[in-house]
């Protein structure tokens, strides 16, 4: 915890205090921390443990179980490739493989420049427009392998501008 800045510790303690009267506050606390910082490293989990009395092992289990929590910082653009049944049978693995090739990272990783993170998702509820992927929540329907390079380039061009 020594690595956390005092402002971050204060913010996290404020989040913990906000849910002190809840019977099961952990998911709400972790969700707010994830929204604020973009990830939940071990130092933060230890602080949550101290503030709630919940063992770090339990907190770590929750953080690693739910895919919307992350132990590491995510990229500015989070690409989620749906590998659910409908997408998969329509070629989603080829889409995922092309993103892997173009970005040079595997699912669960972030590019060295911090611009992209790649996630393999089980279902995004877009079965009728499969194969599909999302980038920061925007759905890309009926994807083809040939589209992937252009999509990535569009976001590279945006770079440091608005998310």
C-alpha positions as CSV (number, residue, x, y, z in Angstrom):
1,X,0.0,0.0,0.0
2,X,3.0,2.3,0.3
3,X,2.9,2.8,-3.4
4,X,-0.6,4.4,-3.4
5,X,-0.7,8.1,-3.3
6,X,-2.5,9.7,-0.3
7,X,-5.2,11.1,-2.6
8,X,-5.9,7.6,-4.0
9,X,-6.1,6.1,-0.4
10,X,-8.5,8.9,0.6
11,X,-10.7,8.3,-2.4
12,X,-10.7,4.5,-1.8
13,X,-11.5,5.0,1.9
14,X,-14.4,7.3,0.9
15,X,-15.8,4.6,-1.4
16,X,-15.5,2.0,1.4
17,X,-17.3,4.4,3.8
18,X,-20.1,5.0,1.3
19,X,-21.1,1.3,1.6
20,X,-20.4,0.7,5.3
21,X,-24.1,0.1,6.1
22,X,-24.6,-2.4,3.2
23,X,-24.9,-6.0,4.2
24,X,-22.8,-7.2,1.3
25,X,-20.8,-4.2,0.1
26,X,-17.9,-5.8,-1.8
27,X,-19.2,-5.8,-5.3
28,X,-20.3,-2.2,-5.0
29,X,-17.0,-1.1,-3.6
30,X,-15.0,-2.9,-6.2
31,X,-17.2,-1.6,-9.0
32,X,-16.8,2.0,-7.9
33,X,-13.0,1.6,-7.6
34,X,-12.8,0.0,-11.0
35,X,-14.8,2.9,-12.5
36,X,-12.5,5.4,-10.8
37,X,-9.1,3.8,-11.5
38,X,-9.7,1.4,-14.3
39,X,-8.3,-1.6,-12.4
40,X,-7.9,-3.1,-8.9
41,X,-4.3,-4.0,-8.1
42,X,-3.3,-5.9,-5.0
43,X,-2.4,-2.8,-3.0
44,X,-6.0,-1.6,-3.4
45,X,-7.4,-5.0,-2.5
46,X,-5.4,-4.8,0.7
47,X,-6.8,-1.4,1.5
48,X,-10.4,-2.7,0.9
49,X,-9.6,-5.6,3.2
50,X,-8.5,-3.3,6.0
51,X,-11.5,-1.1,5.5
52,X,-14.1,-3.9,5.4
53,X,-12.6,-6.8,7.3
54,X,-13.1,-9.0,4.2
55,X,-10.0,-11.2,3.7
56,X,-7.8,-10.3,0.7
57,X,-8.2,-13.8,-0.6
58,X,-11.9,-13.3,-0.9
59,X,-11.5,-10.0,-2.5
60,X,-8.9,-11.4,-5.0
61,X,-11.3,-14.2,-5.7
62,X,-14.1,-11.8,-6.7
63,X,-11.8,-9.6,-8.7
64,X,-10.5,-12.5,-10.7
65,X,-13.9,-14.2,-11.1
66,X,-15.8,-11.3,-12.7
67,X,-14.5,-10.3,-16.2
68,X,-15.4,-6.7,-15.7
69,X,-12.8,-6.3,-13.0
70,X,-9.1,-6.1,-13.9
71,X,-5.9,-6.5,-12.0
72,X,-4.0,-4.4,-14.6
73,X,-4.6,-1.1,-16.3
74,X,-6.7,-1.5,-19.5
75,X,-6.0,0.3,-22.7
76,X,-7.8,3.4,-23.8
77,X,-9.7,1.3,-26.3
78,X,-11.0,-2.0,-25.0
79,X,-11.8,-4.4,-27.8
80,X,-14.1,-7.3,-26.9
81,X,-14.4,-10.1,-29.5
82,X,-17.5,-12.2,-29.0
83,X,-16.7,-15.9,-29.0
84,X,-20.2,-17.0,-28.0
85,X,-21.8,-19.8,-30.0
86,X,-23.5,-17.7,-32.7
87,X,-20.4,-15.6,-33.3
88,X,-18.1,-18.5,-33.2
89,X,-19.9,-20.5,-35.8
90,X,-19.9,-17.5,-38.1
91,X,-16.1,-17.1,-37.9
92,X,-15.4,-15.1,-34.7
93,X,-12.2,-17.0,-34.0
94,X,-10.8,-15.7,-37.3
95,X,-11.8,-12.2,-36.2
96,X,-10.1,-12.7,-32.8
97,X,-7.0,-14.1,-34.5
98,X,-6.8,-11.1,-36.8
99,X,-7.0,-8.7,-33.9
100,X,-4.2,-10.7,-32.2
101,X,-2.1,-10.4,-35.3
102,X,-2.8,-6.7,-35.9
103,X,-2.3,-5.6,-32.3
104,X,0.5,-8.0,-31.4
105,X,-1.2,-9.0,-28.1
106,X,-3.2,-11.9,-26.8
107,X,-6.7,-11.7,-25.1
108,X,-6.2,-10.3,-21.6
109,X,-3.3,-8.1,-22.6
110,X,-2.7,-4.4,-23.4
111,X,-0.5,-3.0,-26.1
112,X,2.8,-1.4,-24.9
113,X,1.5,2.0,-25.9
114,X,-1.5,1.6,-23.6
115,X,-3.9,2.2,-26.5
116,X,-5.6,-1.2,-26.9
117,X,-6.7,-4.0,-24.6
118,X,-8.1,-7.2,-26.1
119,X,-10.7,-9.4,-24.4
120,X,-12.3,-12.6,-25.5
121,X,-16.0,-12.5,-24.5
122,X,-18.4,-15.3,-24.2
123,X,-21.5,-13.5,-25.5
124,X,-22.4,-9.8,-26.0
125,X,-26.0,-10.5,-27.0
126,X,-25.5,-9.6,-30.6
127,X,-26.3,-13.1,-32.0
128,X,-28.3,-11.8,-35.0
129,X,-25.4,-9.7,-36.2
130,X,-22.6,-12.2,-35.6
131,X,-19.7,-12.2,-35.7
132,X,-19.5,-9.1,-33.6
133,X,-17.0,-7.2,-31.4
134,X,-17.2,-4.1,-29.3
135,X,-14.8,-1.3,-28.8
136,X,-15.5,0.7,-25.6
137,X,-19.1,-0.4,-25.9
138,X,-19.6,0.4,-29.6
139,X,-20.8,-2.8,-31.4
140,X,-19.2,-3.7,-34.7
141,X,-21.6,-6.1,-36.4
142,X,-21.1,-8.8,-39.1
143,X,-17.3,-8.4,-39.0
144,X,-15.0,-9.8,-41.6
145,X,-11.3,-10.4,-41.2
146,X,-10.6,-7.7,-43.9
147,X,-12.2,-5.0,-41.8
148,X,-10.0,-5.4,-38.7
149,X,-6.9,-3.5,-39.9
150,X,-9.0,-0.5,-40.9
151,X,-10.9,-0.5,-37.6
152,X,-7.7,-0.6,-35.6
153,X,-6.1,2.1,-37.7
154,X,-9.1,4.3,-37.1
155,X,-8.6,4.1,-33.4
156,X,-4.8,4.5,-33.7
157,X,-5.4,7.7,-35.6
158,X,-7.7,8.9,-32.8
159,X,-4.9,8.0,-30.4
160,X,-4.9,10.3,-27.4
161,X,-8.1,12.1,-28.3
162,X,-11.5,11.4,-26.8
163,X,-12.4,7.9,-25.6
